[in-house]
């Protein structure tokens, strides 16, 4: 076995003492060691509430890329603009009249559905879809995460200077980021509970009965 992670790189910062140690290593067989283009820690990517530093490994391999499915971000919608778009498209439809039969009903159904879909396409922005999408995430958390990662990287580079004020600044950023995540999750959960119906009550039961996780 070969060691892919270079010597002298710490992989854990103890939560209680802030001391750096290396309990984690990256081993591989001799056949693939030359495929590594990078194997290093990225302290700025370290999640909150954990003491292990992320280890990023990059290899020269080919893989089939998955094509993400686009969806609309209704949370970022300008609803006045959407209503305006919908009214404009409905005005292009024939005037209301009494539905005479099933075929007549479905013709109007298709007209209304098409108007709604066209208005949504015009006024609702596309979301940045990821397989790991967190529906409680928001723009404020993105800004806090960016600030925290920048400070975490600086603190790691100055880890030998224990009295450097960057460490306290990083700790404050960590707390603010962590508290904001908890608040966003709680708000999203409460919003979901307000919309829950009989069909999804069992989903809610499954959520609350599972053990806690990140």
Residue pairs with C-beta under 8 A, 6 or more apart in sequence:
1 27
1 28
1 29
2 27
2 28
2 29
2 30
2 33
3 25
3 26
3 27
4 26
4 27
4 28
4 33
4 36
4 39
4 57
5 11
5 24
5 25
5 26
5 39
5 40
5 41
5 55
6 39
6 40
9 22
9 40
9 41
10 20
10 21
10 22
10 41
10 53
10 159
11 21
11 22
11 23
11 24
11 25
11 41
11 52
11 53
11 55
12 20
12 21
12 22
12 23
12 24
12 51
12 52
12 53
13 19
13 20
13 51
13 53
13 159
14 20
14 21
14 51
15 51
18 162
18 167
20 159
24 52
24 55
26 39
26 55
26 57
28 36
32 59
35 59
35 60
35 61
36 57
36 58
36 59
37 58
37 59
37 60
38 56
38 57
38 58
39 55
39 56
39 57
39 58
40 55
40 56
41 53
41 54
41 55
41 56
42 53
42 54
42 55
42 56
43 53
43 54
43 152
43 153
43 155
43 156
44 149
44 150
44 152
44 153
44 156
45 54
45 56
45 149
46 52
46 53
46 54
46 152
47 54
47 214
48 148
48 174
48 177
48 178
48 181
49 178
49 214
53 156
66 131
68 129
68 130
68 131
69 129
70 126
70 127
70 129
71 126
71 127
71 129
72 120
72 124
72 125
72 126
72 127
73 124
73 125
73 126
73 127
74 124
75 138
76 125
76 127
77 123
77 124
77 125
78 123
81 123
82 119
82 120
82 123
82 124
84 123
85 118
85 119
85 122
85 123
86 115
86 116
86 119
88 119
89 114
89 115
89 118
89 119
90 112
90 115
92 115
93 108
93 111
93 112
93 115
94 111
99 105
99 108
127 133
135 188
136 184
136 185
136 187
136 188
136 189
137 184
138 184
140 180
140 184
141 177
141 180
141 181
141 184
144 173
144 176
144 177
144 180
145 177
147 173
147 177
148 170
148 173
148 174
148 176
148 177
151 166
151 169
151 170
151 173
152 170
152 173
152 174
154 166
154 170
155 164
155 166
155 167
155 169
155 170
158 164
158 166
158 167
192 204
193 204
196 204
